[in-house]
Amino acid sequence: MQQPKRLSNHQAITEEMDAYLKAYMETKRFMGSVLVANGDEVILNRGYGMANLEHNIPNTPQTKFRLGSITKQFTATAILQLQEAKLLDINKSISTYLQNS
């Protein structure tokens, strides 16, 4: 009798995450692209569902998403964290931090 194939820990985790995301995709609760990494090692990099329903275009790891205004609060938080770490001063001109081209 042949032994079942043993999966590495990362392969097992990848398959579990993939199954979880596919279940959400099938119930139309998730459509998007996912990248999961551990350090420099990519564990999961896949698209789920459709990027464009009208033209039947699936999501891929290369799909570009319009982020809109949701990113503004993350940018503001990052800027204030840089100020707190004394890596920038919000009272200085932005030209202080940009290289001349």
N, CA, C and O atoms as a GROMACS GRO file, in nm:
protein
  404
    1MET      N    1   0.084  -0.118   0.000
    1MET     CA    2   0.000   0.000   0.000
    1MET      C    3   0.089   0.124   0.000
    1MET      O    4   0.185   0.133   0.077
    2GLN      N    5   0.057   0.220  -0.086
    2GLN     CA    6   0.136   0.341  -0.100
    2GLN      C    7   0.099   0.440   0.010
    2GLN      O    8  -0.019   0.460   0.040
    3GLN      N    9   0.202   0.500   0.068
    3GLN     CA   10   0.182   0.600   0.174
    3GLN      C   11   0.129   0.730   0.112
    3GLN      O   12   0.169   0.766   0.002
    4PRO      N   13   0.039   0.800   0.182
    4PRO     CA   14  -0.006   0.930   0.131
    4PRO      C   15   0.110   1.029   0.131
    4PRO      O   16   0.199   1.022   0.216
    5LYS      N   17   0.108   1.119   0.037
    5LYS     CA   18   0.213   1.220   0.025
    5LYS      C   19   0.207   1.313   0.147
    5LYS      O   20   0.102   1.366   0.181
    6ARG      N   21   0.323   1.331   0.212
    6ARG     CA   22   0.331   1.422   0.326
    6ARG      C   23   0.362   1.562   0.273
    6ARG      O   24   0.448   1.580   0.186
    7LEU      N   25   0.292   1.658   0.325
    7LEU     CA   26   0.313   1.796   0.284
    7LEU      C   27   0.405   1.866   0.382
    7LEU      O   28   0.403   1.838   0.502
    8SER      N   29   0.486   1.957   0.331
    8SER     CA   30   0.565   2.040   0.421
    8SER      C   31   0.468   2.128   0.498
    8SER      O   32   0.353   2.144   0.459
    9ASN      N   33   0.516   2.185   0.608
    9ASN     CA   34   0.432   2.271   0.689
    9ASN      C   35   0.378   2.388   0.607
    9ASN      O   36   0.260   2.423   0.619
   10HIS      N   37   0.463   2.448   0.523
   10HIS     CA   38   0.418   2.561   0.442
   10HIS      C   39   0.317   2.516   0.337
   10HIS      O   40   0.221   2.588   0.310
   11GLN      N   41   0.337   2.400   0.279
   11GLN     CA   42   0.241   2.350   0.179
   11GLN      C   43   0.105   2.328   0.245
   11GLN      O   44   0.001   2.361   0.187
   12ALA      N   45   0.105   2.272   0.364
   12ALA     CA   46  -0.020   2.247   0.435
   12ALA      C   47  -0.090   2.378   0.469
   12ALA      O   48  -0.212   2.390   0.454
   13ILE      N   49  -0.013   2.476   0.514
   13ILE     CA   50  -0.070   2.607   0.546
   13ILE      C   51  -0.125   2.673   0.420
   13ILE      O   52  -0.233   2.731   0.421
   14THR      N   53  -0.050   2.664   0.310
   14THR     CA   54  -0.095   2.722   0.183
   14THR      C   55  -0.226   2.660   0.140
   14THR      O   56  -0.319   2.730   0.102
   15GLU      N   57  -0.234   2.528   0.145
   15GLU     CA   58  -0.358   2.460   0.104
   15GLU      C   59  -0.475   2.497   0.195
   15GLU      O   60  -0.588   2.511   0.147
   16GLU      N   61  -0.450   2.512   0.323
   16GLU     CA   62  -0.556   2.548   0.416
   16GLU      C   63  -0.605   2.691   0.389
   16GLU      O   64  -0.726   2.716   0.387
   17MET      N   65  -0.512   2.784   0.369
   17MET     CA   66  -0.551   2.922   0.338
   17MET      C   67  -0.626   2.928   0.206
   17MET      O   68  -0.727   2.998   0.194
   18ASP      N   69  -0.577   2.856   0.106
   18ASP     CA   70  -0.640   2.854  -0.026
   18ASP      C   71  -0.783   2.801  -0.016
   18ASP      O   72  -0.875   2.859  -0.075
   19ALA      N   73  -0.803   2.693   0.058
   19ALA     CA   74  -0.937   2.636   0.074
   19ALA      C   75  -1.030   2.734   0.146
   19ALA      O   76  -1.147   2.748   0.110
   20TYR      N   77  -0.978   2.801   0.247
   20TYR     CA   78  -1.055   2.900   0.322
   20TYR      C   79  -1.100   3.014   0.231
   20TYR      O   80  -1.217   3.053   0.231
   21LEU      N   81  -1.006   3.068   0.152
   21LEU     CA   82  -1.038   3.179   0.064
   21LEU      C   83  -1.132   3.137  -0.050
   21LEU      O   84  -1.219   3.213  -0.089
   22LYS      N   85  -1.114   3.016  -0.101
   22LYS     CA   86  -1.203   2.967  -0.206
   22LYS      C   87  -1.346   2.954  -0.154
   22LYS      O   88  -1.441   2.983  -0.226
   23ALA      N   89  -1.361   2.910  -0.028
   23ALA     CA   90  -1.495   2.898   0.032
   23ALA      C   91  -1.562   3.035   0.041
   23ALA      O   92  -1.681   3.048   0.011
   24TYR      N   93  -1.487   3.136   0.081
   24TYR     CA   94  -1.542   3.272   0.086
   24TYR      C   95  -1.573   3.324  -0.054
   24TYR      O   96  -1.674   3.392  -0.074
   25MET      N   97  -1.489   3.291  -0.150
   25MET     CA   98  -1.511   3.335  -0.287
   25MET      C   99  -1.640   3.271  -0.342
   25MET      O  100  -1.720   3.338  -0.407
   26GLU      N  101  -1.657   3.143  -0.317
   26GLU     CA  102  -1.775   3.072  -0.369
   26GLU      C  103  -1.904   3.125  -0.311
   26GLU      O  104  -2.009   3.118  -0.377
   27THR      N  105  -1.900   3.179  -0.189
   27THR     CA  106  -2.021   3.238  -0.129
   27THR      C  107  -2.031   3.387  -0.158
   27THR      O  108  -2.115   3.457  -0.101
   28LYS      N  109  -1.943   3.436  -0.247
   28LYS     CA  110  -1.940   3.577  -0.289
   28LYS      C  111  -1.914   3.671  -0.172
   28LYS      O  112  -1.960   3.785  -0.171
   29ARG      N  113  -1.839   3.623  -0.073
   29ARG     CA  114  -1.802   3.707   0.041
   29ARG      C  115  -1.661   3.763   0.027
   29ARG      O  116  -1.618   3.845   0.108
   30PHE      N  117  -1.588   3.718  -0.076
   30PHE     CA  118  -1.453   3.770  -0.098
   30PHE      C  119  -1.416   3.758  -0.245
   30PHE      O  120  -1.437   3.654  -0.308
   31MET      N  121  -1.362   3.865  -0.298
   31MET     CA  122  -1.299   3.864  -0.430
   31MET      C  123  -1.179   3.956  -0.418
   31MET      O  124  -1.191   4.069  -0.370
   32GLY      N  125  -1.064   3.909  -0.460
   32GLY     CA  126  -0.945   3.992  -0.452
   32GLY      C  127  -0.821   3.910  -0.477
   32GLY      O  128  -0.827   3.797  -0.525
   33SER      N  129  -0.707   3.969  -0.443
   33SER     CA  130  -0.578   3.902  -0.456
   33SER      C  131  -0.516   3.894  -0.319
   33SER      O  132  -0.533   3.984  -0.236
   34VAL      N  133  -0.442   3.787  -0.295
   34VAL     CA  134  -0.383   3.763  -0.163
   34VAL      C  135  -0.235   3.733  -0.179
   34VAL      O  136  -0.195   3.653  -0.264
   35LEU      N  137  -0.155   3.797  -0.095
   35LEU     CA  138  -0.013   3.766  -0.086
   35LEU      C  139   0.017   3.743   0.061
   35LEU      O  140  -0.003   3.832   0.144
   36VAL      N  141   0.066   3.623   0.093
   36VAL     CA  142   0.108   3.590   0.229
   36VAL      C  143   0.253   3.548   0.221
   36VAL      O  144   0.290   3.460   0.142
   37ALA      N  145   0.336   3.610   0.304
   37ALA     CA  146   0.479   3.579   0.303
   37ALA      C  147   0.526   3.560   0.446
   37ALA      O  148   0.470   3.615   0.541
   38ASN      N  149   0.630   3.481   0.459
   38ASN     CA  150   0.698   3.462   0.586
   38ASN      C  151   0.843   3.503   0.561
   38ASN      O  152   0.921   3.427   0.505
   39GLY      N  153   0.878   3.625   0.603
   39GLY     CA  154   1.009   3.676   0.569
   39GLY      C  155   1.016   3.698   0.419
   39GLY      O  156   0.930   3.765   0.361
   40ASP      N  157   1.118   3.642   0.356
   40ASP     CA  158   1.134   3.655   0.210
   40ASP      C  159   1.062   3.544   0.133
   40ASP      O  160   1.058   3.547   0.010
   41GLU      N  161   1.007   3.447   0.203
   41GLU     CA  162   0.942   3.334   0.136
   41GLU      C  163   0.793   3.359   0.115
   41GLU      O  164   0.718   3.380   0.210
   42VAL      N  165   0.752   3.357  -0.012
   42VAL     CA  166   0.610   3.373  -0.046
   42VAL      C  167   0.540   3.240  -0.022
   42VAL      O  168   0.580   3.137  -0.077
   43ILE      N  169   0.437   3.243   0.060
   43ILE     CA  170   0.362   3.122   0.093
   43ILE      C  171   0.238   3.109   0.006
   43ILE      O  172   0.203   2.999  -0.038
   44LEU      N  173   0.171   3.221  -0.020
   44LEU     CA  174   0.050   3.219  -0.103
   44LEU      C  175   0.046   3.349  -0.184
   44LEU      O  176   0.064   3.457  -0.128
   45ASN      N  177   0.022   3.337  -0.314
   45ASN     CA  178   0.012   3.452  -0.402
   45ASN      C  179  -0.086   3.416  -0.513
   45ASN      O  180  -0.047   3.363  -0.617
   46ARG      N  181  -0.215   3.446  -0.489
   46ARG     CA  182  -0.319   3.404  -0.585
   46ARG      C  183  -0.431   3.508  -0.591
   46ARG      O  184  -0.451   3.587  -0.500
   47GLY      N  185  -0.502   3.503  -0.702
   47GLY     CA  186  -0.621   3.584  -0.718
   47GLY      C  187  -0.744   3.497  -0.699
   47GLY      O  188  -0.743   3.378  -0.730
   48TYR      N  189  -0.850   3.558  -0.647
   48TYR     CA  190  -0.976   3.486  -0.621
   48TYR      C  191  -1.092   3.568  -0.676
   48TYR      O  192  -1.098   3.689  -0.656
   49GLY      N  193  -1.183   3.502  -0.744
   49GLY     CA  194  -1.300   3.570  -0.796
   49GLY      C  195  -1.267   3.654  -0.917
   49GLY      O  196  -1.165   3.635  -0.984
   50MET      N  197  -1.356   3.747  -0.944
   50MET     CA  198  -1.345   3.826  -1.066
   50MET      C  199  -1.300   3.969  -1.037
   50MET      O  200  -1.345   4.033  -0.942
   51ALA      N  201  -1.210   4.018  -1.122
   51ALA     CA  202  -1.168   4.158  -1.117
   51ALA      C  203  -1.272   4.244  -1.187
   51ALA      O  204  -1.294   4.360  -1.149
   52ASN      N  205  -1.336   4.188  -1.290
   52ASN     CA  206  -1.438   4.259  -1.365
   52ASN      C  207  -1.547   4.160  -1.403
   52ASN      O  208  -1.527   4.075  -1.490
   53LEU      N  209  -1.661   4.172  -1.338
   53LEU     CA  210  -1.772   4.078  -1.364
   53LEU      C  211  -1.830   4.098  -1.504
   53LEU      O  212  -1.866   4.001  -1.570
   54GLU      N  213  -1.840   4.221  -1.547
   54GLU     CA  214  -1.900   4.251  -1.677
   54GLU      C  215  -1.822   4.188  -1.792
   54GLU      O  216  -1.882   4.137  -1.888
   55HIS      N  217  -1.690   4.190  -1.783
   55HIS     CA  218  -1.607   4.136  -1.892
   55HIS      C  219  -1.546   4.000  -1.857
   55HIS      O  220  -1.461   3.948  -1.930
   56ASN      N  221  -1.590   3.942  -1.745
   56ASN     CA  222  -1.547   3.808  -1.704
   56ASN      C  223  -1.394   3.797  -1.693
   56ASN      O  224  -1.334   3.703  -1.745
   57ILE      N  225  -1.333   3.895  -1.624
   57ILE     CA  226  -1.189   3.898  -1.606
   57ILE      C  227  -1.156   3.855  -1.464
   57ILE      O  228  -1.198   3.922  -1.369
   58PRO      N  229  -1.082   3.747  -1.447
   58PRO     CA  230  -1.052   3.699  -1.312
   58PRO      C  231  -0.944   3.782  -1.242
   58PRO      O  232  -0.861   3.845  -1.308
   59ASN      N  233  -0.945   3.781  -1.110
   59ASN     CA  234  -0.837   3.840  -1.032
   59ASN      C  235  -0.713   3.754  -1.046
   59ASN      O  236  -0.722   3.631  -1.052
   60THR      N  237  -0.598   3.818  -1.049
   60THR     CA  238  -0.469   3.750  -1.050
   60THR      C  239  -0.381   3.820  -0.947
   60THR      O  240  -0.419   3.924  -0.895
   61PRO      N  241  -0.264   3.765  -0.918
   61PRO     CA  242  -0.173   3.837  -0.828
   61PRO      C  243  -0.130   3.973  -0.885
   61PRO      O  244  -0.084   4.059  -0.810
   62GLN      N  245  -0.144   3.994  -1.016
   62GLN     CA  246  -0.105   4.120  -1.078
   62GLN      C  247  -0.220   4.219  -1.092
   62GLN      O  248  -0.199   4.330  -1.141
   63THR      N  249  -0.341   4.183  -1.049
   63THR     CA  250  -0.456   4.272  -1.062
   63THR      C  251  -0.431   4.402  -0.986
   63THR      O  252  -0.385   4.400  -0.871
   64LYS      N  253  -0.461   4.513  -1.050
   64LYS     CA  254  -0.449   4.644  -0.985
   64LYS      C  255  -0.586   4.685  -0.936
   64LYS      O  256  -0.685   4.677  -1.009
   65PHE      N  257  -0.592   4.731  -0.811
   65PHE     CA  258  -0.717   4.771  -0.750
   65PHE      C  259  -0.717   4.921  -0.725
   65PHE      O  260  -0.613   4.979  -0.691
   66ARG      N  261  -0.830   4.982  -0.742
   66ARG     CA  262  -0.845   5.123  -0.708
   66ARG      C  263  -0.868   5.131  -0.557
   66ARG      O  264  -0.965   5.076  -0.505
   67LEU      N  265  -0.779   5.199  -0.490
   67LEU     CA  266  -0.788   5.205  -0.345
   67LEU      C  267  -0.868   5.323  -0.295
   67LEU      O  268  -0.924   5.318  -0.186
   68GLY      N  269  -0.874   5.429  -0.372
   68GLY     CA  270  -0.954   5.544  -0.333
   68GLY      C  271  -0.910   5.606  -0.202
   68GLY      O  272  -0.792   5.604  -0.167
   69SER      N  273  -1.005   5.659  -0.130
   69SER     CA  274  -0.976   5.736  -0.009
   69SER      C  275  -0.937   5.650   0.111
   69SER      O  276  -0.894   5.705   0.212
   70ILE      N  277  -0.952   5.522   0.104
   70ILE     CA  278  -0.923   5.437   0.219
   70ILE      C  279  -0.776   5.444   0.260
   70ILE      O  280  -0.742   5.416   0.376
   71THR      N  281  -0.688   5.479   0.168
   71THR     CA  282  -0.545   5.481   0.200
   71THR      C  283  -0.501   5.607   0.274
   71THR      O  284  -0.392   5.610   0.330
   72LYS      N  285  -0.583   5.710   0.274
   72LYS     CA  286  -0.540   5.838   0.334
   72LYS      C  287  -0.508   5.825   0.482
   72LYS      O  288  -0.409   5.880   0.528
   73GLN      N  289  -0.589   5.753   0.558
   73GLN     CA  290  -0.562   5.741   0.701
   73GLN      C  291  -0.436   5.660   0.729
   73GLN      O  292  -0.369   5.684   0.829
   74PHE      N  293  -0.404   5.564   0.642
   74PHE     CA  294  -0.281   5.487   0.660
   74PHE      C  295  -0.159   5.574   0.630
   74PHE      O  296  -0.057   5.566   0.699
   75THR      N  297  -0.170   5.656   0.526
   75THR     CA  298  -0.061   5.748   0.492
   75THR      C  299  -0.039   5.848   0.605
   75THR      O  300   0.076   5.874   0.643
   76ALA      N  301  -0.146   5.904   0.658
   76ALA     CA  302  -0.134   6.001   0.768
   76ALA      C  303  -0.071   5.936   0.891
   76ALA      O  304   0.014   5.996   0.956
   77THR      N  305  -0.112   5.815   0.922
   77THR     CA  306  -0.055   5.744   1.038
   77THR      C  307   0.094   5.720   1.018
   77THR      O  308   0.173   5.740   1.110
   78ALA      N  309   0.132   5.678   0.897
   78ALA     CA  310   0.274   5.653   0.868
   78ALA      C  311   0.356   5.781   0.880
   78ALA      O  312   0.467   5.779   0.934
   79ILE      N  313   0.303   5.892   0.832
   79ILE     CA  314   0.373   6.020   0.841
   79ILE      C  315   0.391   6.061   0.987
   79ILE      O  316   0.499   6.105   1.026
   80LEU      N  317   0.287   6.047   1.066
   80LEU     CA  318   0.298   6.084   1.208
   80LEU      C  319   0.393   5.990   1.284
   80LEU      O  320   0.461   6.033   1.377
   81GLN      N  321   0.397   5.864   1.245
   81GLN     CA  322   0.493   5.772   1.306
   81GLN      C  323   0.636   5.812   1.271
   81GLN      O  324   0.726   5.802   1.355
   82LEU      N  325   0.658   5.855   1.146
   82LEU     CA  326   0.791   5.903   1.107
   82LEU      C  327   0.829   6.028   1.186
   82LEU      O  328   0.945   6.044   1.226
   83GLN      N  329   0.732   6.116   1.208
   83GLN     CA  330   0.761   6.236   1.288
   83GLN      C  331   0.796   6.196   1.431
   83GLN      O  332   0.890   6.248   1.491
   84GLU      N  333   0.718   6.103   1.486
   84GLU     CA  334   0.743   6.058   1.624
   84GLU      C  335   0.882   5.996   1.638
   84GLU      O  336   0.948   6.011   1.741
   85ALA      N  337   0.927   5.927   1.532
   85ALA     CA  338   1.060   5.865   1.532
   85ALA      C  339   1.169   5.967   1.494
   85ALA      O  340   1.286   5.931   1.480
   86LYS      N  341   1.129   6.094   1.477
   86LYS     CA  342   1.221   6.202   1.441
   86LYS      C  343   1.291   6.179   1.306
   86LYS      O  344   1.406   6.219   1.286
   87LEU      N  345   1.219   6.114   1.214
   87LEU     CA  346   1.271   6.091   1.080
   87LEU      C  347   1.221   6.195   0.980
   87LEU      O  348   1.271   6.203   0.868
   88LEU      N  349   1.121   6.274   1.020
   88LEU     CA  350   1.077   6.387   0.941
   88LEU      C  351   1.008   6.486   1.032
   88LEU      O  352   0.971   6.455   1.145
   89ASP      N  353   0.990   6.607   0.979
   89ASP     CA  354   0.923   6.713   1.053
   89ASP      C  355   0.809   6.762   0.965
   89ASP      O  356   0.832   6.813   0.855
   90ILE      N  357   0.687   6.748   1.012
   90ILE     CA  358   0.571   6.786   0.930
   90ILE      C  359   0.562   6.936   0.907
   90ILE      O  360   0.484   6.982   0.823
   91ASN      N  361   0.640   7.013   0.981
   91ASN     CA  362   0.639   7.158   0.962
   91ASN      C  363   0.736   7.204   0.853
   91ASN      O  364   0.737   7.321   0.816
   92LYS      N  365   0.818   7.113   0.802
   92LYS     CA  366   0.911   7.147   0.694
   92LYS      C  367   0.844   7.122   0.559
   92LYS      O  368   0.750   7.045   0.547
   93SER      N  369   0.897   7.190   0.458
   93SER     CA  370   0.846   7.173   0.322
   93SER      C  371   0.877   7.031   0.272
   93SER      O  372   0.979   6.972   0.310
   94ILE      N  373   0.789   6.977   0.189
   94ILE     CA  374   0.812   6.844   0.133
   94ILE      C  375   0.939   6.839   0.049
   94ILE      O  376   1.000   6.734   0.034
   95SER      N  377   0.979   6.955  -0.006
   95SER     CA  378   1.102   6.959  -0.088
   95SER      C  379   1.225   6.923  -0.006
   95SER      O  380   1.328   6.886  -0.062
   96THR      N  381   1.215   6.933   0.128
   96THR     CA  382   1.325   6.893   0.215
   96THR      C  383   1.355   6.744   0.199
   96THR      O  384   1.470   6.702   0.215
   97TYR      N  385   1.254   6.666   0.167
   97TYR     CA  386   1.265   6.520   0.164
   97TYR      C  387   1.271   6.462   0.022
   97TYR      O  388   1.291   6.341   0.006
   98LEU      N  389   1.254   6.545  -0.079
   98LEU     CA  390   1.257   6.498  -0.218
   98LEU      C  391   1.388   6.537  -0.283
   98LEU      O  392   1.437   6.649  -0.264
   99GLN      N  393   1.445   6.444  -0.360
   99GLN     CA  394   1.568   6.474  -0.434
   99GLN      C  395   1.533   6.558  -0.557
   99GLN      O  396   1.427   6.542  -0.618
  100ASN      N  397   1.625   6.648  -0.590
  100ASN     CA  398   1.607   6.726  -0.714
  100ASN      C  399   1.627   6.633  -0.833
  100ASN      O  400   1.719   6.551  -0.833
  101SER      N  401   1.541   6.647  -0.935
  101SER     CA  402   1.558   6.561  -1.051
  101SER      C  403   1.638   6.626  -1.159
  101SER      O  404   1.660   6.566  -1.264
   0.00000   0.00000   0.00000
